């Protein structure tokens, strides 16, 4: 029916928009920092943090391990976690690391020296899986980001679940229901958001030019 067709068109637009979310720097560090910030925001006390634990899929750990954070010479998963906690503004989502200051870095290093940090590989989970736990003397909070880099799958405060996001499975079913012909028609008929595509093109072009003209990362551009 016409209504079903319109709904599928909107679903495809939403999926495309979700896949093209803007991120400052590599996406995996931003997602880890986002999860850490969200967890810190839901601690119910200002007690000193005793332990921070990250459990993540191999994909996440591999892609975050050696990435240099934007506008710094810092890399390492521990510092990503700590800076997310220091920034503590999850509403920024994947742009949470785009305004790091020297003071932020100093605070993160101070926290590193006073906190037990544990990082472990989580087997048999979604390729995109991030679980952050923060423990103080009397309280504990755990957040899971899964399947989408800035989507909270669940959050527990002192072993009580306060968020359980069933939207993940719904979005996955939407994606699975779209065929190759649907996608081809979507592109041929220019049903996508042209402003969004122009924005993505501009960002990627600027990133590519910068990579060609500067000494960054592994110098893949050169």
C-alpha positions in Angstrom: 0.0 0.0 0.0 1.0 3.7 -0.3 1.3 4.0 3.5 3.6 1.0 3.7 5.7 2.4 0.9 6.0 5.8 2.6 6.9 4.0 5.9 9.7 2.0 4.2 11.1 5.1 2.6 11.3 6.8 6.0 12.9 3.7 7.5 15.6 3.7 4.9 16.2 7.4 5.5 16.5 6.8 9.2 18.9 3.8 8.7 21.1 5.9 6.4 21.1 8.8 8.9 22.1 6.4 11.7 25.0 5.0 9.6 26.3 8.5 8.9 26.5 10.0 12.4 29.3 12.6 12.8 32.2 11.6 15.0 35.2 13.5 16.1 38.2 11.3 15.4 37.9 7.5 15.1 34.4 6.2 16.0 35.4 3.5 18.5 37.3 5.8 20.9 34.4 8.3 20.8 31.9 5.5 21.5 34.0 4.3 24.5 34.2 7.8 25.9 30.5 8.3 25.4 29.7 5.0 27.3 32.1 6.1 30.1 30.5 9.5 30.4 27.0 8.1 30.5 28.1 5.6 33.2 29.6 8.4 35.3 26.5 10.6 35.0 24.4 7.8 36.5 26.6 7.1 39.6 24.4 8.1 42.5 27.2 9.6 44.6 30.3 11.7 44.3 32.5 9.2 46.1 36.0 8.7 44.8 36.1 6.2 41.9 37.8 3.0 42.9 37.6 0.9 39.7 36.8 1.4 36.1 36.3 -1.7 33.9 35.8 -1.9 30.2 34.6 -5.2 28.6 34.4 -5.0 24.8 34.3 -6.9 21.6 37.5 -7.6 19.7 36.4 -5.2 17.0 36.1 -2.3 19.4 39.4 -3.1 21.2 41.3 -3.5 17.9 40.0 -0.2 16.5 40.5 1.9 19.6 43.9 0.5 20.8 46.4 2.7 19.0 44.3 5.6 17.7 45.6 9.1 18.5 42.9 11.3 19.9 42.1 14.5 17.9 44.3 17.6 18.7 46.5 15.6 21.1 49.4 13.1 21.1 47.4 10.8 23.3 46.4 7.2 22.6 45.4 4.2 24.6 42.1 2.8 25.8 42.7 3.8 29.4 43.0 7.5 28.6 39.9 7.3 26.4 37.8 5.9 29.3 39.2 8.5 31.7 38.7 11.4 29.4 35.1 10.3 28.8 34.6 10.3 32.6 36.3 13.7 33.0 34.3 15.3 30.1 31.1 13.7 31.5 28.8 15.2 28.8 27.2 12.2 27.0 24.7 14.5 25.3 27.6 15.3 22.9 27.5 11.6 21.9 30.3 10.9 19.4 31.7 14.4 19.4 32.4 14.2 23.1 36.2 14.4 22.5 36.2 17.4 20.2 37.1 20.0 22.8 39.8 18.4 25.0 41.8 20.8 27.0 45.2 20.5 28.8 43.2 20.6 32.1 41.1 17.6 31.0 44.2 15.6 30.2 45.8 16.5 33.6 42.6 15.4 35.4 42.5 12.2 33.4 46.2 11.4 34.3 45.5 12.2 38.0 42.5 9.8 37.9 44.7 7.2 36.2 47.1 7.3 39.2 44.4 6.8 41.8 42.1 4.3 40.1 42.2 0.6 39.2 41.5 0.2 35.5 40.7 -3.1 33.9 40.2 -3.9 30.2 39.0 -7.3 29.0 37.9 -8.9 25.8 34.2 -10.0 25.8 33.6 -13.1 23.7 30.4 -14.1 21.9 28.9 -10.7 21.7 27.8 -8.3 19.0 30.9 -7.0 17.0 30.0 -3.6 18.3 29.8 -4.1 22.1 31.0 -1.8 24.9 30.4 -2.4 28.6 31.7 0.1 31.1 31.5 -0.3 34.9 32.4 2.3 37.4 32.7 1.3 41.1 33.1 3.5 44.2 33.3 2.4 47.9 29.5 2.0 48.1 28.1 2.2 44.6 28.3 0.6 41.1 27.0 1.5 37.7 27.2 -0.4 34.5 26.3 0.7 30.9 26.2 -1.3 27.7 26.4 0.3 24.2 25.6 -2.3 21.6 25.1 -2.5 17.8 25.1 1.3 17.3 28.0 3.4 18.5 25.9 5.9 20.4 23.0 3.7 21.5 22.6 2.7 25.1 21.4 -0.9 25.3 21.1 -1.0 29.0 22.2 0.8 32.2 22.3 -0.6 35.8 22.7 1.4 38.9 23.6 -0.6 42.0 22.3 -3.8 40.2 18.9 -2.2 39.4 18.3 -1.9 35.6 17.1 1.7 34.9 17.3 1.4 31.1 16.6 -1.5 28.8 16.5 -0.5 25.2 14.5 -2.9 23.0 14.7 -0.5 20.1 18.0 -2.3 19.0 16.1 -5.4 17.9 13.4 -3.4 16.1 16.1 -1.4 14.1 17.8 -4.7 13.2 14.6 -6.1 11.8 14.0 -2.9 9.8 17.4 -3.3 8.2 17.0 -7.0 7.4 13.6 -6.3 5.7 15.2 -4.1 3.0 16.3 -5.8 -0.2 19.0 -4.8 -2.7 16.3 -3.7 -5.1 14.8 -1.4 -2.4 18.2 0.2 -1.9 18.8 0.6 -5.6 15.4 2.3 -6.1 16.0 4.5 -3.1 19.2 5.8 -4.7 17.9 6.0 -8.3 14.9 8.0 -7.2 17.0 10.3 -4.9 14.8 9.6 -1.9 17.8 10.2 0.4 18.5 13.5 2.3 20.7 15.4 -0.2 21.8 17.9 2.5 23.0 15.0 4.7 24.9 13.5 1.7 26.5 16.9 0.8 27.6 17.3 4.5 29.2 13.8 4.5 30.9 14.5 1.1 32.3 17.8 2.5 33.7 16.2 5.7 35.2 13.2 3.9 36.8 15.4 1.2 38.4 17.7 3.9 39.6 14.6 5.8 41.1 13.1 2.7 42.9 16.4 1.7 44.3 16.8 5.2 45.6 13.2 5.1 47.4 13.8 1.8 49.0 17.0 2.9 50.0 16.3 6.6 52.0 13.8 8.6 49.1 11.9 10.3 48.5 8.4 11.5 50.1 5.7 9.2 50.3 8.2 6.3 48.0 6.0 4.3 47.1 9.0 2.1 50.7 9.6 1.1 
